[in-house]
Amino acid sequence: MDPLLLEFCNALLRWTHVITAIAWIGSSFYFMHLDASLKPVADIPTGKGGATWEVHGGGFYEVKKYLEAPAHLPQELIWHKWQSYSTWITGFFLLVWVYYAQAQLFLIDPAVMPLSVWQASALGLAALALGWLFYDALCKSPLAKNEIALGAVLFIFLVLLTYGLQHIFSGRGVLIHIGAVMATIMTANVFFIIIPGQKKIIAALTAGQTPDPALGKRAKIRSTHNNYLTLPVVFLMISNHYPMFYGTSLIWVEVGLLLVAGALVRHFYNVSHSGKGQPWWTWAVAALCMWLVFWIASTSTPLGRERLGLGSLSEKPYAGDMQKAPTHVADIIMGRCAMCHAAAPVWDGIAIAPKGVRLDTPEDVERQKEAIRIHAVLSRAMPPNNITEMTLDERRLVAEWTGTR
């Protein structure tokens, strides 16, 4: 496919995905806030619903909720499902477009596991299916009666799955896939549990029957799970743009910390909106988790481990003449990176230098010195999956040139 068309379609898919995700996350946060704000009213039996008043856009809204079902249904109902479906569909096509169609650049790392494009794609899709099947079985097991125990088992599963994926994919591929696993769980909750349950309730009311209250309770539980997964999923979806997060060997630990931090932030708002106090301790623990993510990202990279005395970047120090380092570095960077980062990239599928970074002249290399330090030394994220086989001694020379010790 024409590289320019590939890049343009990538942009359109990403744009659409972001827009639909905003709509889905916004409605999720809104309804969780709404549920927490409901107060008893006279026309709804105690314990079976409530109402609240809101003000927005110059007008006033009275919103009521029936936990089981109202006595009658209106002619029209607004269904909140397409935000979820469209987010997953655009995200899935973006995953295919970027990570499967360009698997050698973003998904397959020969140093981790030498895979063909079809093998890597199949394993990625299998991970999405496995995540949903395990979670759904967990929610239908006796363990579902204990929300804390269910959450703990799901947490362990996601961390172990991340650890397993680290032995299959590149760091970028791991993070995007574990995020996609959670996003698949969230959308499947809507598609297989929440919406079908609501349709059964409507069918029962239409037939003059009393709906099964368990349907509404089950939908609410799954919706709550979605709410607590939202923040970690968003972080994982953008993490592939930051080498410090995917350039470490401890991605599975990062994911565990992100799950805790994101869930605690949502817990604060859910409790606060329900009028049950403000558990500020959740922010302190979440901040500690994020600091640990940063610490891991900055110390478990090759250079970070070297500074801590936990290992060296190379088995032997570079023995070259450091007075000639700038010339040598320019040759290394132009030889290992300029096939993509050039005025006219020669790598198949790339028409414009990624992020506009050009490295095809010594002057360009000098201008991008800090970016090179971050991407090729501190994280070793570049070249992608070390596809041009940049050696450890070459990285050491680049590290010396950038002043990294």
KEGU-116852 format. One record per residue: x, y, z of N, C-alpha, C in turn. Coordinates in steps of 0.2 Angstrom, whole numbers, padded with zeros to 4 digits, always signed. Example, Ala and Ser with C-alpha at 12.3 -4.5 7.8 and 13.67 -1.06 7.14 Angstrom:
% residues 2
+0066-0028+0039+0062-0022+0039+0066-0016+0039;+0064-0011+0035+0068-0005+0036+0064+0000+0039;
END
This chain:
% residues 405
+0004-0006+0000+0000+0000+0000+0004+0006+0000;+0002+0011-0003+0006+0018-0003+0007+0020+0004;+0013+0022+0005+0015+0024+0012+0011+0030+0015;+0010+0035+0010+0006+0041+0012-0001+0039+0014;-0004+0034+0010-0011+0032+0011-0011+0028+0018;-0006+0024+0019-0006+0021+0025-0006+0026+0031;-0002+0031+0031-0001+0036+0036-0008+0040+0037;-0011+0041+0031-0017+0045+0032-0022+0041+0035;-0023+0035+0033-0028+0031+0036-0027+0029+0043;-0020+0029+0045-0019+0028+0052-0021+0034+0056;-0020+0040+0053-0022+0046+0057-0030+0047+0058;-0034+0045+0052-0041+0045+0053-0044+0040+0058;-0041+0034+0058-0043+0029+0062-0041+0031+0070;-0036+0034+0071-0034+0036+0078-0038+0042+0080;-0040+0046+0075-0044+0052+0077-0051+0049+0079;-0054+0045+0075-0061+0042+0076-0061+0038+0083;-0055+0035+0084-0055+0031+0090-0055+0035+0096;-0051+0041+0096-0051+0045+0101-0057+0048+0103;-0061+0050+0097-0067+0054+0098-0072+0049+0101;-0073+0043+0099-0078+0038+0102-0076+0036+0109;-0069+0036+0110-0067+0034+0117-0069+0040+0122;-0069+0046+0120-0071+0051+0124-0078+0051+0126;-0082+0049+0120-0089+0049+0121-0091+0043+0126;-0087+0037+0125-0089+0031+0130-0087+0033+0137;-0081+0035+0138-0078+0036+0145-0082+0042+0148;-0084+0047+0144-0088+0052+0147-0095+0050+0150;-0098+0046+0146-0104+0043+0148-0104+0038+0154;-0098+0034+0154-0097+0030+0159-0096+0034+0166;-0092+0039+0166-0091+0043+0172-0097+0047+0174;-0101+0049+0169-0107+0052+0170-0112+0048+0174;-0113+0042+0171-0118+0038+0175-0116+0035+0181;-0109+0034+0182-0107+0032+0189-0108+0038+0194;-0107+0044+0192-0108+0050+0196-0116+0051+0197;-0120+0049+0192-0127+0050+0193-0130+0045+0198;-0127+0039+0197-0130+0033+0202-0128+0035+0209;-0122+0038+0210-0120+0040+0217-0124+0046+0220;-0127+0050+0215-0130+0056+0217-0138+0055+0218;-0140+0049+0217-0148+0048+0218-0150+0049+0225;-0156+0052+0226-0159+0052+0232-0166+0049+0232;-0168+0047+0238-0175+0044+0238-0181+0049+0236;-0186+0047+0232-0191+0051+0231-0198+0047+0232;-0203+0051+0233-0210+0048+0235-0212+0043+0230;-0211+0044+0223-0215+0040+0218-0211+0034+0216;-0205+0033+0219-0201+0027+0218-0200+0023+0225;-0202+0017+0226-0202+0013+0232-0195+0013+0235;-0194+0014+0241-0188+0014+0245-0183+0008+0243;-0177+0009+0241-0173+0004+0239-0173+0002+0232;-0178+0005+0228-0179+0003+0221-0177+0008+0216;-0174+0013+0218-0172+0019+0214-0171+0025+0217;-0171+0031+0213-0171+0037+0216-0170+0043+0211;-0169+0049+0213-0169+0054+0208-0164+0060+0210;-0162+0064+0205-0158+0069+0207-0159+0075+0202;-0158+0081+0204-0158+0087+0199-0151+0089+0197;-0151+0091+0191-0145+0094+0188-0146+0100+0185;-0141+0104+0184-0141+0111+0180-0135+0111+0175;-0137+0112+0169-0132+0112+0164-0134+0116+0158;-0130+0120+0155-0132+0124+0149-0138+0128+0149;-0139+0131+0155-0144+0136+0156-0151+0133+0158;-0151+0126+0158-0157+0123+0160-0157+0118+0166;-0163+0115+0168-0163+0111+0174-0165+0104+0172;-0162+0099+0174-0164+0092+0173-0166+0088+0179;-0172+0085+0179-0174+0080+0184-0173+0073+0181;-0168+0069+0184-0166+0063+0182-0168+0057+0187;-0172+0052+0185-0174+0047+0189-0171+0040+0187;-0170+0036+0192-0168+0029+0190-0172+0024+0194;-0174+0019+0190-0178+0013+0193-0173+0007+0193;-0171+0005+0199-0167-0001+0199-0169-0007+0196;-0176-0008+0196-0179-0014+0193-0182-0012+0186;-0188-0009+0187-0191-0007+0180-0197-0002+0182;-0198+0003+0178-0204+0007+0179-0210+0003+0178;-0216+0006+0180-0222+0003+0179-0224+0003+0172;-0222+0008+0168-0223+0008+0161-0217+0011+0157;-0217+0010+0151-0211+0012+0147-0213+0018+0142;-0209+0022+0141-0210+0028+0136-0210+0025+0129;-0212+0029+0124-0212+0027+0117-0204+0026+0114;-0200+0031+0117-0193+0031+0115-0188+0030+0120;-0183+0026+0119-0178+0025+0124-0171+0027+0121;-0167+0030+0125-0160+0032+0122-0155+0026+0125;-0152+0023+0120-0148+0017+0122-0141+0020+0122;-0137+0018+0127-0130+0020+0127-0126+0014+0126;-0125+0012+0120-0121+0006+0118-0116+0008+0112;-0118+0012+0108-0114+0013+0102-0107+0017+0103;-0107+0020+0109-0100+0023+0111-0095+0018+0112;-0098+0013+0116-0093+0007+0117-0091+0003+0111;-0096+0001+0107-0095-0003+0101-0090+0001+0096;-0092+0007+0095-0088+0011+0090-0080+0012+0093;-0080+0013+0099-0073+0013+0102-0069+0007+0101;-0072+0001+0102-0069-0005+0101-0067-0007+0094;-0072-0006+0090-0071-0007+0083-0066-0003+0080;-0066+0004+0081-0060+0008+0078-0053+0006+0082;-0054+0004+0088-0047+0002+0091-0045-0004+0088;-0049-0009+0087-0047-0015+0084-0044-0014+0077;-0047-0010+0073-0044-0009+0066-0038-0005+0067;-0037-0001+0072-0031+0003+0073-0025-0002+0075;-0027-0007+0079-0022-0012+0081-0020-0016+0075;-0025-0018+0071-0023-0022+0065-0019-0018+0060;-0021-0011+0059-0017-0007+0055-0010-0005+0056;-0009-0004+0063-0002-0002+0065+0002-0008+0067;-0001-0012+0072+0003-0018+0075+0003-0024+0071;-0002-0026+0067-0002-0032+0063+0001-0031+0056;-0001-0025+0053+0001-0024+0046+0008-0021+0046;+0011-0019+0052+0018-0017+0053+0021-0020+0058;+0020-0027+0059+0022-0031+0065+0029-0031+0066;+0033-0031+0060+0040-0031+0061+0043-0025+0064;+0040-0019+0063+0042-0013+0067+0040-0012+0074;+0033-0014+0075+0030-0013+0082+0029-0019+0086;+0028-0024+0083+0025-0030+0087+0031-0036+0088;+0034-0037+0083+0039-0043+0083+0046-0041+0085;+0048-0043+0091+0055-0042+0093+0059-0049+0092;+0063-0050+0087+0067-0056+0087+0071-0058+0093;+0073-0053+0097+0077-0055+0103+0072-0058+0108;+0066-0057+0108+0061-0059+0112+0059-0066+0110;+0056-0066+0104+0053-0072+0101+0053-0071+0093;+0056-0075+0089+0056-0074+0082+0049-0077+0079;+0045-0072+0077+0038-0074+0075+0037-0072+0068;+0033-0075+0064+0031-0073+0058+0025-0068+0059;+0023-0064+0054+0018-0059+0055+0011-0062+0057;+0010-0068+0054+0004-0071+0055+0004-0075+0062;+0009-0077+0064+0010-0080+0071+0009-0075+0076;+0012-0069+0075+0011-0063+0080+0004-0061+0081;+0001-0060+0075-0006-0058+0074-0011-0063+0078;-0010-0069+0077-0014-0074+0080-0013-0074+0087;-0007-0074+0090-0006-0074+0097-0009-0067+0100;-0009-0062+0096-0012-0056+0099-0020-0056+0099;-0023-0059+0094-0030-0060+0094-0032-0065+0100;-0028-0070+0101-0029-0076+0106-0029-0072+0113;-0024-0068+0114-0024-0064+0120-0031-0060+0122;-0033-0057+0117-0040-0054+0118-0045-0058+0119;-0046-0064+0116-0051-0069+0117-0050-0072+0124;-0044-0074+0126-0042-0077+0133-0044-0072+0138;-0043-0066+0137-0044-0061+0143-0052-0061+0144;-0056-0060+0139-0063-0060+0140-0066-0067+0143;-0064-0072+0140-0066-0079+0142-0065-0080+0150;-0059-0078+0152-0057-0079+0159-0061-0075+0163;-0061-0068+0161-0065-0064+0166-0072-0065+0166;-0075-0067+0160-0083-0069+0161-0084-0075+0165;-0079-0080+0164-0080-0086+0168-0079-0084+0176;-0075-0080+0177-0074-0078+0184-0080-0074+0187;-0083-0070+0183-0089-0067+0185-0095-0071+0186;-0095-0077+0183-0100-0082+0183-0099-0088+0188;-0093-0087+0192-0091-0092+0197-0093-0090+0203;-0093-0094+0208-0095-0093+0215-0091-0087+0218;-0085-0086+0215-0080-0080+0218-0083-0074+0217;-0088-0073+0212-0091-0067+0210-0095-0064+0216;-0097-0068+0221-0101-0066+0227-0096-0061+0231;-0090-0062+0230-0085-0058+0234-0081-0053+0229;-0083-0047+0229-0081-0042+0224-0073-0041+0225;-0071-0041+0232-0064-0040+0233-0060-0046+0230;-0062-0052+0232-0059-0058+0230-0058-0058+0222;-0064-0056+0219-0064-0056+0211-0059-0051+0209;-0059-0045+0211-0055-0040+0209-0047-0043+0210;-0046-0046+0215-0039-0048+0217-0037-0053+0211;-0041-0058+0210-0040-0063+0205-0039-0060+0198;-0043-0056+0196-0043-0052+0190-0036-0048+0189;-0034-0045+0195-0028-0041+0195-0022-0046+0194;-0022-0052+0197-0017-0057+0196-0016-0059+0189;-0022-0061+0187-0023-0063+0180-0020-0058+0175;-0022-0052+0175-0019-0047+0171-0012-0046+0171;-0009-0046+0177-0002-0046+0178+0002-0052+0175;-0001-0058+0177+0002-0064+0174+0002-0064+0166;-0004-0061+0164-0004-0061+0156+0001-0056+0153;+0002-0051+0157+0007-0046+0154+0014-0049+0154;+0015-0053+0160+0022-0056+0160+0023-0061+0155;+0017-0065+0153+0018-0070+0148+0019-0066+0141;+0015-0061+0140+0016-0057+0133+0023-0054+0133;+0026-0053+0138+0033-0050+0138+0038-0055+0135;+0036-0061+0135+0040-0067+0132+0038-0068+0125;+0034-0064+0122+0031-0065+0116+0032-0059+0111;+0030-0053+0114+0030-0047+0110+0036-0042+0112;+0036-0037+0108+0040-0031+0110+0037-0027+0115;+0040-0023+0119+0037-0019+0124+0031-0015+0122;+0032-0012+0116+0026-0008+0114+0020-0013+0113;+0022-0019+0110+0016-0024+0108+0013-0026+0115;+0017-0027+0120+0014-0030+0126+0009-0025+0129;+0011-0018+0130+0007-0013+0133+0001-0012+0129;+0001-0012+0122-0005-0011+0118-0010-0016+0119;-0007-0023+0119-0011-0028+0119-0014-0029+0126;-0011-0028+0132-0014-0029+0138-0019-0023+0139;-0018-0017+0136-0024-0012+0136-0029-0014+0132;-0028-0018+0126-0033-0020+0122-0037-0026+0125;-0034-0030+0129-0037-0035+0133-0043-0032+0137;-0041-0027+0141-0045-0024+0146-0051-0020+0142;-0049-0017+0137-0054-0014+0133-0059-0019+0130;-0057-0025+0128-0061-0030+0125-0066-0032+0131;-0063-0033+0137-0068-0035+0142-0073-0030+0143;-0071-0024+0143-0076-0018+0144-0082-0018+0139;-0080-0019+0133-0085-0019+0127-0089-0025+0127;-0086-0031+0129-0089-0037+0129-0094-0037+0135;-0093-0033+0140-0098-0033+0146-0104-0029+0143;-0103-0024+0139-0109-0020+0136-0113-0025+0131;-0109-0028+0127-0112-0032+0121-0115-0038+0124;-0112-0042+0128-0115-0048+0130-0119-0049+0137;-0118-0044+0141-0121-0044+0147-0126-0038+0148;-0124-0032+0148-0128-0026+0150-0133-0025+0145;-0132-0024+0138-0137-0023+0134-0142-0029+0133;-0140-0035+0133-0145-0041+0132-0149-0041+0139;-0146-0039+0144-0150-0039+0151-0156-0034+0150;-0154-0028+0148-0159-0022+0147-0164-0024+0142;-0163-0028+0137-0168-0030+0132-0172-0035+0135;-0170-0039+0139-0174-0044+0142-0179-0041+0147;-0177-0036+0151-0181-0032+0155-0187-0028+0151;-0185-0025+0145-0190-0022+0141-0195-0027+0139;-0192-0033+0136-0197-0038+0134-0202-0040+0139;-0199-0041+0145-0204-0043+0151-0209-0038+0152;-0207-0032+0152-0212-0026+0154-0217-0026+0148;-0215-0027+0142-0219-0026+0136-0225-0032+0136;-0222-0038+0139-0227-0043+0139-0231-0043+0146;-0230-0038+0150-0234-0037+0156-0232-0042+0162;-0225-0044+0161-0222-0048+0166-0218-0044+0171;-0216-0047+0176-0211-0043+0181-0204-0045+0179;-0200-0040+0177-0193-0042+0175-0189-0045+0181;-0184-0049+0179-0180-0052+0184-0175-0047+0187;-0175-0045+0193-0171-0040+0196-0164-0042+0196;-0162-0048+0195-0155-0050+0194-0152-0047+0188;-0156-0046+0183-0153-0044+0177-0150-0037+0178;-0154-0032+0181-0151-0026+0182-0145-0026+0187;-0145-0030+0192-0140-0030+0197-0133-0033+0193;-0134-0038+0189-0128-0040+0185-0125-0035+0180;-0130-0031+0177-0128-0026+0173-0124-0020+0176;-0126-0019+0182-0123-0014+0186-0116-0016+0189;-0115-0022+0191-0109-0025+0193-0104-0024+0187;-0106-0026+0181-0101-0026+0175-0100-0019+0173;-0105-0014+0174-0103-0007+0173-0098-0004+0177;-0099-0007+0184-0094-0004+0189-0087-0007+0187;-0086-0013+0185-0080-0016+0183-0077-0011+0178;-0081-0010+0173-0079-0006+0167-0076+0001+0170;-0080+0004+0174-0078+0010+0177-0071+0010+0180;-0069+0005+0184-0063+0004+0187-0057+0003+0183;-0059+0000+0177-0053-0002+0172-0052+0004+0167;-0056+0009+0167-0055+0014+0162-0049+0018+0162;-0046+0020+0168-0040+0024+0168-0034+0020+0167;-0033+0014+0169-0027+0010+0167-0027+0009+0159;-0033+0008+0156-0034+0007+0149-0031+0013+0145;-0034+0019+0147-0032+0025+0144-0024+0026+0144;-0021+0025+0150-0014+0025+0151-0010+0020+0146;-0013+0014+0146-0009+0009+0142-0010+0011+0135;-0015+0014+0133-0016+0015+0125-0012+0021+0123;-0009+0025+0128-0005+0031+0126+0002+0029+0127;+0004+0024+0131+0010+0022+0134+0015+0020+0128;+0012+0018+0122+0017+0016+0117+0020+0022+0114;+0018+0028+0116+0022+0034+0113+0028+0036+0117;+0029+0032+0123+0034+0034+0128+0039+0029+0129;+0044+0029+0126+0049+0023+0127+0051+0021+0134;+0051+0026+0138+0053+0025+0145+0048+0019+0148;+0042+0019+0146+0037+0014+0149+0038+0007+0146;+0039+0007+0139+0040+0000+0136+0047-0002+0135;+0052+0002+0137+0059+0000+0136+0062-0004+0142;+0057-0006+0147+0060-0009+0153+0058-0017+0153;+0061-0021+0157+0060-0028+0157+0055-0029+0162;+0052-0024+0166+0048-0025+0171+0041-0022+0169;+0039-0023+0163+0032-0020+0161+0027-0023+0165;+0027-0029+0167+0022-0033+0171+0021-0029+0178;+0026-0027+0181+0026-0023+0187+0022-0017+0186;+0024-0013+0180+0021-0007+0179+0014-0007+0178;+0012-0013+0174+0005-0014+0173+0001-0015+0180;+0004-0019+0184+0001-0020+0191+0000-0013+0195;+0005-0009+0195+0005-0003+0198+0000+0002+0195;-0001+0002+0188-0006+0006+0185-0013+0004+0187;-0014-0003+0187-0021-0005+0189-0023-0003+0196;-0018-0003+0200-0020+0000+0207-0021+0007+0207;-0016+0011+0204-0017+0018+0204-0024+0020+0201;-0025+0018+0195-0031+0020+0191-0038+0018+0195;-0038+0012+0198-0044+0010+0202-0045+0014+0208;-0039+0016+0211-0040+0020+0218-0042+0027+0216;-0040+0030+0210-0043+0037+0208-0050+0036+0207;-0052+0031+0203-0059+0030+0202-0063+0029+0209;-0060+0025+0213-0064+0024+0220-0065+0030+0224;-0060+0035+0223-0061+0041+0227-0067+0045+0224;-0067+0046+0218-0073+0049+0215-0080+0046+0216;-0080+0039+0215-0086+0035+0217-0088+0036+0224;-0084+0036+0228-0086+0037+0235-0088+0044+0237;-0084+0049+0234-0085+0056+0235-0092+0058+0232;-0093+0055+0226-0100+0057+0223-0106+0054+0227;-0105+0049+0230-0110+0046+0234-0111+0049+0241;-0107+0054+0242-0108+0057+0249-0106+0053+0255;-0101+0049+0254-0099+0044+0259-0092+0047+0262;-0090+0053+0260-0084+0055+0262-0079+0056+0257;-0073+0058+0258-0068+0059+0253-0061+0055+0255;-0060+0049+0253-0054+0045+0255-0048+0048+0252;-0045+0053+0254-0039+0056+0251-0033+0052+0251;-0033+0047+0256-0028+0042+0256-0027+0038+0249;-0032+0038+0245-0032+0035+0239-0027+0038+0234;-0027+0045+0234-0023+0049+0230-0015+0048+0232;-0014+0047+0239-0007+0046+0241-0005+0040+0238;-0009+0034+0239-0007+0028+0237-0006+0028+0229;-0010+0031+0226-0010+0031+0218-0004+0035+0216;-0002+0040+0220+0004+0044+0218+0010+0040+0219;+0010+0036+0225+0016+0032+0226+0017+0026+0221;+0011+0024+0218+0011+0019+0213+0014+0022+0206;+0012+0028+0205+0015+0031+0199+0022+0033+0200;+0024+0035+0206+0031+0036+0207+0035+0030+0206;+0033+0024+0208+0036+0018+0207+0036+0016+0200;+0031+0017+0196+0031+0016+0189+0037+0020+0186;+0038+0027+0188+0043+0031+0185+0050+0028+0187;+0050+0026+0193+0057+0023+0196+0059+0017+0192;+0054+0013+0191+0055+0006+0187+0057+0008+0180;+0054+0013+0177+0055+0015+0170+0062+0018+0169;+0064+0021+0174+0070+0025+0174+0076+0021+0176;+0075+0015+0180+0081+0012+0183+0082+0005+0180;+0076+0002+0177+0077-0005+0174+0079-0005+0167;+0080+0001+0164+0083+0001+0157+0090-0001+0158;+0093-0003+0152+0100-0005+0152+0105+0001+0156;+0104+0007+0154+0108+0012+0157+0107+0013+0165;+0100+0012+0166+0098+0013+0173+0101+0008+0178;+0101+0001+0175+0104-0004+0179+0111-0003+0180;+0114+0000+0175+0122+0001+0175+0123+0006+0181;+0119+0011+0181+0120+0016+0186+0119+0013+0193;+0115+0008+0194+0114+0005+0200+0118+0000+0202;+0123-0002+0197+0128-0007+0198+0124-0014+0197;+0119-0015+0194+0115-0021+0193+0117-0024+0186;+0121-0021+0183+0123-0024+0176+0126-0019+0172;+0129-0021+0166+0132-0016+0162+0129-0016+0155;+0130-0011+0151+0127-0011+0145+0130-0015+0140;+0137-0016+0141+0140-0021+0136+0145-0025+0140;+0147-0031+0137+0151-0035+0141+0158-0032+0141;+0160-0028+0137+0167-0025+0137+0166-0017+0136;+0170-0013+0139+0169-0006+0137+0171-0004+0130;+0169+0001+0128+0171+0003+0121+0178+0006+0121;+0182+0003+0117+0189+0005+0117+0191+0010+0111;+0187+0013+0108+0188+0017+0103+0191+0024+0105;+0193+0028+0101+0196+0035+0102+0190+0040+0103;+0189+0042+0109+0183+0046+0111+0183+0053+0108;+0189+0055+0106+0190+0061+0102+0187+0061+0096;+0186+0055+0093+0182+0055+0086+0175+0053+0087;+0172+0053+0093+0166+0050+0095+0160+0054+0091;+0160+0061+0090+0155+0064+0086+0154+0061+0079;+0160+0060+0076+0160+0057+0069+0158+0050+0069;+0160+0046+0074+0158+0039+0074+0151+0039+0075;+0148+0043+0080+0141+0043+0082+0137+0045+0076;+0139+0050+0072+0135+0051+0066+0135+0046+0061;+0140+0042+0060+0140+0036+0056+0136+0031+0058;+0136+0030+0065+0131+0024+0068+0124+0026+0067;+0122+0032+0069+0115+0034+0068+0113+0034+0061;+0117+0037+0057+0115+0037+0050+0114+0030+0047;+0118+0026+0049+0118+0019+0047+0113+0015+0050;+0111+0016+0056+0106+0012+0059+0099+0015+0059;+0098+0022+0058+0092+0025+0059+0089+0029+0053;+0094+0030+0048+0092+0035+0043+0087+0032+0038;+0087+0025+0038+0082+0022+0033+0075+0024+0034;+0073+0026+0040+0067+0029+0042+0067+0036+0043;+0072+0039+0047+0072+0046+0048+0077+0049+0043;+0074+0050+0037+0077+0054+0032+0072+0058+0028;+0075+0062+0024+0071+0066+0019+0067+0062+0015;+0070+0056+0013+0066+0051+0008+0067+0044+0011;+0063+0042+0016+0064+0036+0020+0064+0030+0014;+0068+0025+0016+0068+0019+0011+0065+0013+0014;+0063+0014+0020+0059+0008+0024+0052+0007+0021;+0050+0001+0019+0044+0000+0016+0038+0002+0021;+0034+0006+0018+0028+0008+0022+0029+0015+0026;+0035+0018+0025+0036+0024+0029+0037+0029+0023;+0033+0034+0023+0034+0039+0018+0037+0046+0020;+0036+0047+0027+0038+0053+0030+0042+0051+0036;+0048+0055+0038+0052+0053+0044+0047+0053+0050;+0047+0048+0054+0043+0048+0060+0044+0054+0064;+0038+0057+0066+0038+0063+0070+0042+0069+0067;+0044+0068+0061+0047+0073+0058+0055+0074+0059;+0057+0068+0063+0064+0068+0065+0069+0065+0059;+0073+0069+0057+0078+0067+0052+0085+0066+0055;+0088+0061+0053+0095+0059+0055+0099+0057+0049;+0099+0060+0044+0102+0058+0038+0108+0063+0036;+0110+0067+0041+0116+0071+0040+0119+0072+0047;+0126+0073+0048+0129+0074+0055+0125+0080+0058;+0123+0085+0055+0120+0091+0058+0113+0089+0061;+0110+0085+0057+0103+0082+0060+0104+0078+0066;+0109+0074+0066+0111+0070+0072+0113+0074+0078;+0117+0079+0077+0118+0084+0083+0112+0087+0085;+0108+0089+0081+0102+0093+0083+0097+0088+0087;+0097+0082+0086+0092+0077+0089+0096+0073+0095;+0101+0076+0097+0105+0073+0102+0101+0070+0108;+0097+0075+0111+0093+0073+0117+0088+0067+0115;+0085+0068+0110+0080+0063+0108+0084+0056+0107;+0090+0056+0104+0093+0050+0103+0095+0047+0110;+0097+0051+0114+0099+0049+0121+0093+0045+0124;+0087+0048+0124+0081+0045+0127+0079+0038+0123;+0079+0038+0116+0076+0033+0113+0081+0027+0111;+0088+0029+0110+0093+0024+0108+0097+0022+0114;+0097+0026+0120+0102+0024+0125+0098+0022+0131;+0094+0027+0134+0091+0026+0140+0085+0020+0140;+0082+0020+0134+0077+0015+0134+0078+0009+0128;+0083+0011+0124+0084+0006+0118+0078+0004+0114;+0073+0009+0114+0067+0009+0110+0068+0009+0103;+0074+0012+0101+0076+0013+0094+0082+0010+0093;+0083+0007+0087+0078+0006+0081+0073+0001+0084;+0067+0002+0081+0061-0002+0084+0063-0010+0084;+0062-0013+0089+0064-0020+0090+0071-0021+0088;+0076-0016+0088+0083-0017+0085+0083-0020+0079;+0078-0018+0074+0078-0021+0068+0084-0020+0063;+0088-0015+0065+0094-0014+0061+0100-0017+0065;+0099-0020+0070+0104-0023+0074+0110-0019+0076;+0108-0013+0080+0113-0009+0083+0116-0013+0089;+0123-0013+0089+0126-0017+0094+0126-0013+0100;+0128-0017+0106+0129-0014+0112+0134-0009+0113;+0140-0011+0109+0146-0006+0109+0144+0000+0106;+0140+0000+0100+0138+0006+0097+0134+0010+0102;+0129+0007+0105+0125+0011+0110+0129+0014+0116;+0135+0010+0118+0139+0013+0123+0143+0020+0120;+0145+0019+0114+0148+0025+0111+0143+0031+0111;+0137+0030+0109+0131+0035+0109+0130+0037+0116;+0130+0033+0121+0129+0035+0127+0135+0040+0130;+0141+0038+0128+0147+0043+0130+0146+0049+0127;+0144+0049+0120+0143+0056+0116+0137+0060+0119;+0132+0057+0122+0127+0061+0125+0128+0063+0132;+0133+0060+0135+0135+0062+0142+0131+0058+0147;+0129+0052+0144+0125+0048+0149+0130+0043+0152;+0130+0043+0159+0135+0039+0163+0131+0034+0167;
END
